[in-house]
Every structure is written in structure tokens, then in C-alpha cells.
Amino acid sequence: MALSDNFLQFVPADANWQPSAEAADRACRVARELYPDADEINAEFFDCPQVFVPLGFWDGPRCPACGADIEAWWYDVAGAASEHDFTDLSVVTPCCGTTTTLDACSDDHKPRFGRFVLSLMNPGFDDPPDVEAAIAEALGAPVNHVWFHL
């Protein structure tokens, strides 16, 4: 039994987009081919966008314009946005007044928002080439990935 688990999550680039059930099944099959040792592979649909934060892989939010640490503010604003089902991700940063979005507030390992996620439990860390492209093709839309450590 593992003491901790790593998850690789694929979230559509459009926070409100969802694939068909058939496309989600196809993406699960592609993920199993690419990650045959993954403990679990699941597709989940949500009524409204959810936030997928790269816990354990993220240094926290930073302003995309000036690089300031905006972690406390980001969590407050994300919490307020969750009360409205993440229907509007637009924000103005407190440090320099830059208009941006909640999911742009990071250099890499960005949080993502979506109504669908394809989640792989303990897939290993060797990413096959063009894995995002393969999952996107199976789903029928561009995706972003998020690593999550629990």
C-alpha cells in the first residue's frame, strides 16, 4: 500500500466544455495504453467548473505580470469565485492591477478549471511523447494537465 499517491489529471482547456460519454471512454482507453501501470483511470463529469490545483507540485500563485506572490489573495478570490460556480475566472491582481484570470496566475503547474477531468492514479512520471495531444484527440478538444500529490 502506497503512503501517498500521485494523480495526473487532464482537464479541457475550455472550463465549460465536456466531451460525450463515448469520447470520455475513448480517452480512458488511450490513457490506459499510454499509462499501462496506472492504478486507476477515471473520467468524471461535473455540473459546474471545479478547480484542479497541482498540490505538491505548485509553488503557489504568482502575478503573471510582475511575479509577485499572490497566494493568500488568490485563495480568497478563488473561494469567492467558487460561490458562483467559477462562472467568471477574470481577476485584477492586487499587486500591479493586471487584468488576468485565476488559471493564469502561475508560471508552471497551473491550476485548471473544468467540468470534466480524466484522472490517472499513480501513472508514473515518464510522460510519453505528445500525451496531451493524444488525450485531446480522443476527447475532441484541447486539454491541459495537472499533477496532484496526495
C-alpha positions as CSV (number, residue, x, y, z in Angstrom):
1,M,0.0,0.0,0.0
2,A,1.4,3.4,-1.0
3,L,1.8,6.0,1.7
4,S,0.9,8.7,-0.8
5,D,-0.5,8.9,-4.3
6,N,0.2,11.0,-7.4
7,F,-2.5,11.9,-9.9
8,L,-2.2,13.1,-13.4
9,Q,-5.3,14.9,-14.4
10,F,-6.3,16.1,-17.9
11,V,-8.8,19.0,-18.0
12,P,-10.3,20.6,-21.1
13,A,-8.7,24.0,-21.9
14,D,-12.3,25.4,-22.0
15,A,-13.5,25.3,-18.4
16,N,-17.2,24.7,-19.5
17,W,-16.6,22.1,-22.2
18,Q,-17.5,18.5,-21.7
19,P,-16.9,15.5,-24.0
20,S,-19.5,13.0,-24.9
21,A,-19.6,9.8,-22.8
22,E,-18.2,7.9,-25.8
23,A,-15.2,10.4,-26.2
24,A,-14.5,10.1,-22.4
25,D,-14.5,6.2,-22.7
26,R,-12.1,6.5,-25.7
27,A,-9.8,8.9,-23.7
28,C,-9.8,6.3,-20.9
29,R,-8.7,3.6,-23.3
30,V,-5.9,5.9,-24.8
31,A,-4.8,6.7,-21.3
32,R,-4.6,3.0,-20.4
33,E,-2.4,2.4,-23.5
34,L,-0.1,5.3,-22.6
35,Y,0.0,4.5,-18.8
36,P,-0.5,0.7,-18.5
37,D,0.8,0.7,-14.9
38,A,-1.6,3.4,-13.6
39,D,-3.5,2.1,-10.6
40,E,-6.8,3.7,-11.7
41,I,-8.1,5.7,-14.6
42,N,-11.4,7.6,-14.2
43,A,-13.4,10.1,-16.2
44,E,-15.6,12.5,-14.2
45,F,-18.3,15.0,-15.3
46,F,-19.4,17.9,-13.1
47,D,-22.4,20.3,-13.4
48,C,-20.2,23.4,-12.9
49,P,-16.5,24.0,-13.2
50,Q,-14.3,22.6,-10.5
51,V,-10.7,23.8,-9.6
52,F,-7.9,21.3,-10.0
53,V,-4.9,22.6,-8.0
54,P,-1.5,21.0,-8.6
55,L,-0.9,20.2,-4.9
56,G,2.6,19.1,-4.1
57,F,3.8,20.3,-7.5
58,W,3.0,24.0,-7.2
59,D,4.9,26.9,-5.6
60,G,1.7,28.8,-5.4
61,P,0.1,31.6,-7.4
62,R,2.2,34.5,-8.7
63,C,1.2,37.5,-10.7
64,P,1.7,36.8,-14.4
65,A,2.7,40.4,-15.0
66,C,5.1,41.4,-12.1
67,G,5.8,38.0,-10.5
68,A,4.5,39.0,-7.0
69,D,3.5,36.3,-4.6
70,I,-0.4,36.5,-4.5
71,E,-1.1,33.2,-2.7
72,A,-3.4,34.5,0.1
73,W,-5.3,36.8,-2.3
74,W,-5.6,34.0,-4.9
75,Y,-7.2,31.6,-2.5
76,D,-9.6,34.3,-1.2
77,V,-10.6,35.2,-4.8
78,A,-10.9,31.5,-5.9
79,G,-13.1,30.9,-2.9
80,A,-15.4,33.8,-3.9
81,A,-15.4,32.5,-7.5
82,S,-16.4,29.0,-6.2
83,E,-19.6,30.6,-4.7
84,H,-20.6,31.5,-8.2
85,D,-19.6,28.1,-9.7
86,F,-16.5,29.5,-11.3
87,T,-18.6,31.2,-14.0
88,D,-16.1,34.1,-14.2
89,L,-12.4,33.5,-13.8
90,S,-11.5,37.1,-14.5
91,V,-9.5,38.9,-11.8
92,V,-7.4,42.1,-11.3
93,T,-4.3,41.4,-9.3
94,P,-3.7,43.3,-6.1
95,C,0.0,43.9,-6.7
96,C,0.0,45.8,-10.0
97,G,-3.6,45.9,-11.2
98,T,-3.2,43.5,-14.1
99,T,-6.4,42.1,-15.6
100,T,-5.9,38.3,-15.9
101,T,-7.6,35.0,-15.0
102,L,-7.4,32.8,-12.0
103,D,-5.8,30.0,-14.0
104,A,-3.1,32.3,-15.4
105,C,-1.6,33.1,-12.0
106,S,1.3,30.7,-12.1
107,D,4.5,30.1,-14.1
108,D,4.1,26.4,-14.5
109,H,2.0,23.7,-12.9
110,K,-1.0,25.9,-13.2
111,P,-4.4,25.3,-11.5
112,R,-7.1,24.4,-14.1
113,F,-10.8,24.8,-14.1
114,G,-13.2,22.4,-15.7
115,R,-16.5,20.5,-15.9
116,F,-14.6,17.3,-16.8
117,V,-11.5,15.6,-15.7
118,L,-9.7,12.4,-16.8
119,S,-7.7,11.3,-13.7
120,L,-4.9,8.8,-13.6
121,M,-3.8,7.5,-10.2
122,N,-0.1,6.7,-9.8
123,P,0.7,6.6,-13.5
124,G,4.5,7.0,-13.0
125,F,6.4,10.1,-14.0
126,D,7.6,9.2,-17.5
127,D,5.3,11.2,-19.9
128,P,5.1,9.5,-23.3
129,P,5.7,12.0,-26.1
130,D,2.7,14.1,-27.1
131,V,0.5,12.7,-24.3
132,E,-1.7,15.8,-24.1
133,A,-2.2,15.7,-27.9
134,A,-3.3,12.0,-27.7
135,I,-5.8,12.7,-24.9
136,A,-7.0,15.8,-26.7
137,E,-7.6,13.9,-29.9
138,A,-9.5,11.2,-28.1
139,L,-11.7,13.7,-26.3
140,G,-12.1,16.0,-29.3
141,A,-10.8,19.2,-27.6
142,P,-7.5,20.7,-26.3
143,V,-6.6,19.7,-22.8
144,N,-4.1,20.8,-20.1
145,H,-2.7,18.5,-17.5
146,V,-2.3,18.9,-13.7
147,W,-0.1,16.8,-11.4
148,F,-1.6,16.4,-7.9
149,H,0.1,14.7,-4.9
150,L,-2.0,13.4,-2.0
